[in-house]
Structure formats: C-alpha cells, structure tokens
C-alpha cells in the first residue's frame, strides 16, 4: 500500500492564548485577500509585518499608507533570495498564505529552522498556531476558534455572541476600564509584592465572580474596592511598624 495512504495524521487541538504583538515582527507570505485580512488583524495589536508576494491586492497599499514603517511590502516571489533575507530577521509568527503551495511549504520549513510559529491555512497539520476570529472592545476580546477548520463558522459564532451581548458589552468594557484604573493606582500605593498578591486575590474572589454573573457591576467594583482598601491599609500599617 502507498506510504501516503498508510501514514498516520494526528489531529491538532490548538490551545487558545493571548500574546503581546506590540513591536513584534511578523512575516506574511502571500498577497491575497486572506493575507490582507490577517495583516489587518495583527496591525491593530501593534505588530510590524513584512509581506512577501509577487502580486498583492490593492488594499495592501492602503495599509502601508496608514501604518507607515510598520508595514514592509516586498513585491517578489518567496524564493531563495527572499527566504535567505527573511532568515536574517527574527520573526515571532509566520503566515503561510500564498496561492503557490511551494511558497507555503518554504515558509513552513523556515518556521521549523528559526523556531517561529507558523500558520498555514492549507496545511493545518503543519501549523503551530491558528489565529482565531475575534472582536475587540478595549481590553475585552471575544474569540472563537475551530482549530482552523472553518473560519466562516467562527465568524458566524462571534457575530451571534456580539448580537446577544449588544446591550451589555459596554458595561463589561467599562468594568474592565475601572478595574485597570484601580490596579494602576494600587501599584503606586503599595509595594510590588502586595500589589501582586492583591491582583491574585481579585482574580479569584468568588464574590466578584457571582456579582459579574448577575451583571451587577457596581457590586463587583464595590468588592474590588474593599479588597484594595484592605491592601492599602495593611501596607500603611507595615510601613508604620518599620
């Protein structure tokens, strides 16, 4: 029996994780519509991208105009010369989205050689990450992932979640904004170890969880304020004893 028919294919289940892309360099191989949409997403999070493709959709020129130096358009095939230059840079993520399969295969191999994470939509088993479909409202992100199997299902699901939460989503965003303000103020008021301990407490206090489940954001902030006030008071007592 042919080896390609007997080879075992392991299913990939990707772990959802949030990463900081600000000032990170990403490589996008391909200049089609999907390459443009993925580029648009990562630029919103502060990434720098190099796009390598012999042909690019017109929207890439608009991205360059808007984001300036954060977008580098390299209009050539992802062949030996382009690969050699790319290997000299340190990329965090590589998107293999070319219409030419040999270019995608080259990007996958480059990822292995340079330890960069790779997404290849036509080769999910060779991918080491898949981008989810998401919506962003300040610090709140709602995402759905099908492990790359159906971006259309992801988009439909995210849109349904957004429609369901449309009357409340601003309240969630405002709660996060208020929480961040309080945490920033706490870091200026107490020593780092106490601030870290308080942050862990705020992340695990069931009273806050129960209040949020009931959409009682005022109660959640009230419990938050009580925990922070206790931390500040204990820090002041400790300082008075030294």
C-alpha positions in Angstrom: 0.0 0.0 0.0 1.2 3.5 -0.8 3.0 5.1 2.1 1.0 8.3 1.8 -2.2 6.3 2.4 -0.8 4.5 5.5 0.8 7.5 7.2 -1.0 8.5 10.4 -2.3 12.0 10.6 -2.6 13.4 14.1 -5.4 15.8 14.8 -4.3 19.2 16.2 -6.2 20.8 19.0 -4.7 24.3 19.5 -4.5 26.0 22.9 -6.2 29.5 23.0 -3.8 32.1 24.3 -3.3 35.9 24.2 0.1 37.2 23.3 1.6 40.7 23.1 2.4 41.6 19.5 3.4 45.2 20.1 6.7 45.8 18.3 6.9 42.1 17.2 8.0 41.3 13.7 5.7 39.0 11.7 6.2 37.5 8.2 3.2 37.2 5.8 3.9 35.1 2.7 1.2 35.8 0.2 -0.6 38.9 -1.1 -4.2 37.7 -1.5 -7.4 38.6 0.3 -6.8 36.3 3.3 -3.2 37.6 3.7 -4.6 41.1 3.8 -7.3 40.3 6.4 -4.8 38.6 8.7 -2.4 41.5 8.3 -5.2 43.9 9.2 -5.8 42.0 12.4 -2.3 41.9 13.7 -1.6 45.6 12.8 -4.4 46.5 15.2 -2.3 45.0 18.0 0.9 46.9 17.2 2.8 44.3 15.1 5.3 45.0 12.4 4.8 43.0 9.3 6.9 42.1 6.2 4.6 41.0 3.4 6.3 38.9 0.6 4.4 38.3 -2.6 4.8 38.8 -6.3 1.3 40.1 -6.5 -0.7 41.9 -3.8 -4.3 43.1 -3.6 -4.6 46.8 -3.7 -5.6 47.1 0.0 -2.0 46.4 1.0 -1.0 49.8 -0.4 -3.6 51.4 1.9 -2.2 49.5 4.9 1.2 50.9 4.0 -0.2 54.5 3.9 -1.9 54.1 7.2 0.7 52.3 9.2 3.9 53.5 7.6 7.1 51.8 8.7 5.2 49.1 10.4 4.3 47.6 7.0 7.1 46.5 4.6 5.8 45.3 1.2 8.3 43.1 -0.6 6.9 42.5 -4.1 8.7 39.4 -5.1 8.2 35.6 -5.1 9.1 33.9 -1.8 12.0 32.1 -3.4 15.7 31.5 -2.4 16.7 35.2 -2.3 13.6 36.3 -0.3 14.0 33.3 2.0 17.7 34.0 2.7 16.9 37.6 3.6 13.9 36.5 5.8 16.1 34.1 7.8 18.3 37.0 8.8 15.4 38.5 10.7 13.7 37.3 13.9 10.0 36.7 13.3 7.6 35.7 16.1 4.9 34.5 13.7 4.8 33.4 10.1 1.7 33.3 8.0 1.9 31.0 5.0 -1.0 32.2 2.9 0.4 32.2 -0.7 -1.6 30.8 -3.6 1.6 29.0 -4.6 2.0 25.8 -2.4 5.8 25.7 -2.8 6.0 29.1 -1.2 3.8 28.0 1.7 6.0 24.9 2.1 9.1 27.0 2.2 7.5 29.2 4.9 6.7 26.1 7.0 10.3 24.9 6.7 11.6 28.3 7.6 9.5 28.3 10.7 11.0 24.9 11.8 14.5 26.2 11.2 14.0 29.5 13.0 11.6 28.3 15.8 8.9 30.7 14.6 5.3 29.8 15.0 3.6 29.1 11.6 0.1 29.3 10.4 -0.6 27.6 7.0 -4.3 27.6 6.2 -3.8 24.8 3.6 -1.6 22.7 5.9 -3.2 22.8 9.3 -1.3 19.6 10.4 2.0 21.5 9.8 0.8 24.7 11.5 2.0 25.5 15.0 -0.7 28.2 15.7 -4.0 29.2 14.2 -5.5 32.8 14.5 -9.0 32.9 15.9 -11.8 35.1 14.8 -12.4 37.8 17.4 -13.9 41.1 18.2 -12.1 43.7 20.3 -13.6 46.3 22.6 -10.8 47.9 24.6 -9.3 45.2 26.9 -12.2 42.9 26.2 -11.8 40.3 23.4 -14.3 37.8 22.4 -12.9 35.0 20.3 -13.9 31.8 18.6 -11.7 29.1 17.1 -12.4 26.0 15.1 -8.7 25.0 15.0 -8.6 26.5 11.5 -11.3 24.1 10.2 -13.9 26.8 9.5 -13.2 30.5 9.7 -16.8 31.1 8.5 -18.3 29.2 11.4 -16.0 31.2 13.7 -17.2 34.5 12.2 -20.9 33.4 12.5 -20.4 32.4 16.1 -18.6 35.6 17.1 -21.3 37.7 15.4 -24.0 35.8 17.3 -22.2 36.3 20.6 -21.8 40.0 19.9 -25.5 40.4 18.9 -26.5 38.6 22.1 -24.4 40.8 24.3 -25.0 44.1 22.4 -27.0 45.7 25.3 -24.4 44.7 27.9 -21.0 44.7 26.2 -20.3 48.4 27.0 -20.9 47.5 30.7 -18.2 44.8 30.6 -15.8 47.1 28.9 -16.4 49.9 31.4 -15.9 47.4 34.3 -12.5 46.5 32.9 -11.5 50.1 32.4 -12.5 50.9 36.0 -10.6 47.8 37.3 -7.5 48.8 35.4 -7.6 52.3 36.9 -7.8 50.8 40.4 -5.0 48.4 39.8 -2.8 51.1 38.3 -3.5 53.3 41.4 -2.8 50.3 43.7 0.7 49.8 42.2 1.5 53.4 43.0 0.3 53.0 46.6 1.8 49.7 47.8 5.0 47.6 47.4 5.1 45.3 44.3 4.7 42.1 46.3 1.5 43.3 48.0 0.2 44.6 44.7 0.8 41.2 43.1 -0.9 39.4 46.0 -3.9 41.7 45.7 -4.1 41.2 42.0 -4.2 37.4 42.5 -7.0 37.8 45.1 -9.0 40.0 42.8 -8.7 37.3 40.1 -10.0 34.5 42.3 -12.6 36.1 44.6 -15.9 34.3 44.2 -17.9 37.4 45.4 -16.7 39.3 42.3 -17.5 36.3 40.0 -21.0 36.0 41.4 -21.7 39.7 41.0 -20.4 39.7 37.4 -22.6 36.6 36.6 -25.6 38.7 37.7 -24.4 41.7 35.7 -24.1 43.6 38.9 -21.0 45.6 38.0 -21.4 48.1 40.8 -21.3 45.3 43.4 -18.3 43.8 41.7 -16.5 47.1 41.9 -17.5 47.6 45.5 -16.0 44.2 46.5 -12.9 45.2 44.4 -12.6 48.5 46.3 -12.9 46.7 49.7 -10.1 44.3 48.8 -7.8 47.1 47.5 -8.6 49.3 50.6 -7.6 46.5 52.9 -4.3 46.0 51.0 -3.5 49.7 51.2 -4.4 49.8 54.9 -2.2 46.7 55.6 0.7 48.3 53.7 0.4 51.5 55.7 0.4 49.6 59.0 3.5 47.7 57.9 5.3 50.9 56.9 4.4 52.4 60.3 6.0 49.5 62.1 9.3 49.8 60.3 
